[in-house]
């Protein structure tokens, strides 16, 4: 067996997809045949009829994490890694993922290539920047896509003060503000008319959601800048990190988004054709 063979592999799966059980079983079999330790989060293992592989062992113990699902499962995998320097292999069970790399039919051959090592297996790591998100100085999460501060009450806007590197920029009367990475530029920020930014770029995007004001443009900031959003009005707001609720904000609370030292590392086999994925996603043609 090659000295590059991973010895410990964790699987994170979208257990609500009907085909996930078949593919998870195949991954477990590959690990058994190659003498690789294998485990899954307990809920995934139970739902996919593989309870013997359920474990609370942290993802950071793995040599690689396999994400079986779509982009949402990749986000969950990144969250479970908590910034650990562990590569992610995305197996696509979605319709067309921006983050996933491998189709199910080529899954085990991809694992074989990964086991050979980066040179022999012809793969490389695609590193993506992330944001550290804190509320009133207390870290609540790390974002691969975005942090969102938005209205708490339906039918009302929320007043938010944006600061950049400590200096006030402007007050927004809006449904919310999105602070995103380039990876997140094709997520919520895009639906709020934000720009599409190549995921290999490093930048921070500040995008208002349905602003009730003349200034409605996104800002593309330096990757070293820090964005703070203060709830400036009398209404409360909600904060979310990569779609996961982060709590309710009271007037005067401050959400701080800063570039993280950690990166998400995706295994890519050959060139990553992001622009072709984008073209397919939006039904663009050559005409």
HUHUBEL-V241839 format. One record per residue. N is the residue number from 1. RES is the residue in three letters. D_LAST is the distance of its C-alpha to the last C-alpha in Angstrom with 2 decimals. Layout:
BEGIN
((N & RES & D_LAST) (N & RES & D_LAST))
END
This chain:
BEGIN
((1 & UNK & 49.90) (2 & UNK & 47.84) (3 & UNK & 49.19) (4 & UNK & 45.69) (5 & UNK & 45.85) (6 & UNK & 45.49) (7 & UNK & 48.78) (8 & UNK & 47.79) (9 & UNK & 44.69) (10 & UNK & 44.01) (11 & UNK & 41.66) (12 & UNK & 40.19) (13 & UNK & 38.77) (14 & UNK & 37.18) (15 & UNK & 40.18) (16 & UNK & 38.98) (17 & UNK & 36.41) (18 & UNK & 38.08) (19 & UNK & 36.84) (20 & UNK & 37.98) (21 & UNK & 41.56) (22 & UNK & 40.71) (23 & UNK & 38.65) (24 & UNK & 41.23) (25 & UNK & 43.94) (26 & UNK & 42.09) (27 & UNK & 41.79) (28 & UNK & 45.51) (29 & UNK & 46.35) (30 & UNK & 44.44) (31 & UNK & 46.38) (32 & UNK & 49.66) (33 & UNK & 49.07) (34 & UNK & 48.36) (35 & UNK & 51.16) (36 & UNK & 48.88) (37 & UNK & 50.17) (38 & UNK & 47.95) (39 & UNK & 48.01) (40 & UNK & 46.08) (41 & UNK & 46.69) (42 & UNK & 49.41) (43 & UNK & 47.39) (44 & UNK & 44.62) (45 & UNK & 47.27) (46 & UNK & 49.13) (47 & UNK & 46.17) (48 & UNK & 44.92) (49 & UNK & 48.42) (50 & UNK & 48.96) (51 & UNK & 51.70) (52 & UNK & 53.38) (53 & UNK & 50.51) (54 & UNK & 50.55) (55 & UNK & 51.67) (56 & UNK & 51.77) (57 & UNK & 51.37) (58 & UNK & 48.98) (59 & UNK & 45.52) (60 & UNK & 46.61) (61 & UNK & 48.96) (62 & UNK & 46.14) (63 & UNK & 44.75) (64 & UNK & 41.38) (65 & UNK & 40.11) (66 & UNK & 37.86) (67 & UNK & 35.81) (68 & UNK & 35.20) (69 & UNK & 32.86) (70 & UNK & 29.87) (71 & UNK & 29.30) (72 & UNK & 32.34) (73 & UNK & 34.53) (74 & UNK & 33.34) (75 & UNK & 34.40) (76 & UNK & 37.69) (77 & UNK & 38.21) (78 & UNK & 37.69) (79 & UNK & 40.18) (80 & UNK & 42.71) (81 & UNK & 42.56) (82 & UNK & 43.75) (83 & UNK & 42.41) (84 & UNK & 43.92) (85 & UNK & 42.57) (86 & UNK & 41.45) (87 & UNK & 38.12) (88 & UNK & 36.03) (89 & UNK & 34.35) (90 & UNK & 31.94) (91 & UNK & 31.80) (92 & UNK & 29.06) (93 & UNK & 30.31) (94 & UNK & 27.74) (95 & UNK & 24.40) (96 & UNK & 22.33) (97 & UNK & 24.33) (98 & UNK & 23.49) (99 & UNK & 26.94) (100 & UNK & 27.93) (101 & UNK & 27.55) (102 & UNK & 29.19) (103 & UNK & 28.69) (104 & UNK & 32.06) (105 & UNK & 32.20) (106 & UNK & 32.17) (107 & UNK & 34.38) (108 & UNK & 37.67) (109 & UNK & 36.23) (110 & UNK & 34.63) (111 & UNK & 38.09) (112 & UNK & 39.59) (113 & UNK & 37.27) (114 & UNK & 38.02) (115 & UNK & 41.73) (116 & UNK & 41.60) (117 & UNK & 40.82) (118 & UNK & 37.97) (119 & UNK & 38.46) (120 & UNK & 39.24) (121 & UNK & 36.95) (122 & UNK & 33.95) (123 & UNK & 33.12) (124 & UNK & 33.06) (125 & UNK & 33.42) (126 & UNK & 30.68) (127 & UNK & 32.78) (128 & UNK & 31.81) (129 & UNK & 33.81) (130 & UNK & 35.71) (131 & UNK & 37.75) (132 & UNK & 41.43) (133 & UNK & 42.18) (134 & UNK & 45.70) (135 & UNK & 47.46) (136 & UNK & 50.52) (137 & UNK & 50.70) (138 & UNK & 50.51) (139 & UNK & 47.55) (140 & UNK & 45.95) (141 & UNK & 43.02) (142 & UNK & 40.37) (143 & UNK & 36.72) (144 & UNK & 33.66) (145 & UNK & 31.33) (146 & UNK & 33.21) (147 & UNK & 36.44) (148 & UNK & 36.51) (149 & UNK & 39.30) (150 & UNK & 39.00) (151 & UNK & 41.22) (152 & UNK & 43.98) (153 & UNK & 44.61) (154 & UNK & 42.21) (155 & UNK & 41.94) (156 & UNK & 42.85) (157 & UNK & 41.12) (158 & UNK & 42.58) (159 & UNK & 43.60) (160 & UNK & 42.54) (161 & UNK & 43.40) (162 & UNK & 41.02) (163 & UNK & 42.65) (164 & UNK & 41.05) (165 & UNK & 43.47) (166 & UNK & 46.31) (167 & UNK & 45.53) (168 & UNK & 44.72) (169 & UNK & 41.23) (170 & UNK & 41.23) (171 & UNK & 42.11) (172 & UNK & 39.42) (173 & UNK & 40.10) (174 & UNK & 37.44) (175 & UNK & 36.94) (176 & UNK & 36.75) (177 & UNK & 35.50) (178 & UNK & 33.35) (179 & UNK & 34.03) (180 & UNK & 31.43) (181 & UNK & 30.57) (182 & UNK & 27.13) (183 & UNK & 27.16) (184 & UNK & 27.86) (185 & UNK & 25.10) (186 & UNK & 22.92) (187 & UNK & 25.99) (188 & UNK & 28.06) (189 & UNK & 27.12) (190 & UNK & 23.45) (191 & UNK & 24.65) (192 & UNK & 26.77) (193 & UNK & 23.83) (194 & UNK & 24.61) (195 & UNK & 22.31) (196 & UNK & 20.68) (197 & UNK & 22.72) (198 & UNK & 22.48) (199 & UNK & 25.36) (200 & UNK & 26.82) (201 & UNK & 27.51) (202 & UNK & 30.86) (203 & UNK & 31.01) (204 & UNK & 32.35) (205 & UNK & 30.44) (206 & UNK & 32.44) (207 & UNK & 30.63) (208 & UNK & 32.52) (209 & UNK & 32.16) (210 & UNK & 32.39) (211 & UNK & 34.50) (212 & UNK & 36.89) (213 & UNK & 36.73) (214 & UNK & 34.71) (215 & UNK & 33.70) (216 & UNK & 31.02) (217 & UNK & 29.05) (218 & UNK & 28.84) (219 & UNK & 30.69) (220 & UNK & 29.66) (221 & UNK & 33.02) (222 & UNK & 34.55) (223 & UNK & 35.12) (224 & UNK & 38.83) (225 & UNK & 39.20) (226 & UNK & 40.92) (227 & UNK & 39.93) (228 & UNK & 42.69) (229 & UNK & 42.36) (230 & UNK & 45.62) (231 & UNK & 46.28) (232 & UNK & 47.68) (233 & UNK & 48.42) (234 & UNK & 50.89) (235 & UNK & 48.50) (236 & UNK & 47.88) (237 & UNK & 44.52) (238 & UNK & 43.12) (239 & UNK & 41.71) (240 & UNK & 39.49) (241 & UNK & 38.31) (242 & UNK & 35.24) (243 & UNK & 35.81) (244 & UNK & 39.51) (245 & UNK & 42.09) (246 & UNK & 44.04) (247 & UNK & 46.60) (248 & UNK & 47.50) (249 & UNK & 47.83) (250 & UNK & 50.67) (251 & UNK & 50.73) (252 & UNK & 51.20) (253 & UNK & 49.55) (254 & UNK & 47.16) (255 & UNK & 44.20) (256 & UNK & 43.59) (257 & UNK & 40.37) (258 & UNK & 40.72) (259 & UNK & 38.93) (260 & UNK & 40.45) (261 & UNK & 41.97) (262 & UNK & 40.68) (263 & UNK & 37.20) (264 & UNK & 35.46) (265 & UNK & 35.02) (266 & UNK & 32.49) (267 & UNK & 32.80) (268 & UNK & 29.62) (269 & UNK & 29.58) (270 & UNK & 27.47) (271 & UNK & 24.60) (272 & UNK & 23.49) (273 & UNK & 19.71) (274 & UNK & 19.56) (275 & UNK & 16.01) (276 & UNK & 14.87) (277 & UNK & 17.23) (278 & UNK & 15.84) (279 & UNK & 12.25) (280 & UNK & 13.92) (281 & UNK & 16.32) (282 & UNK & 14.03) (283 & UNK & 11.69) (284 & UNK & 8.57) (285 & UNK & 5.49) (286 & UNK & 3.79) (287 & UNK & 0.00))
END
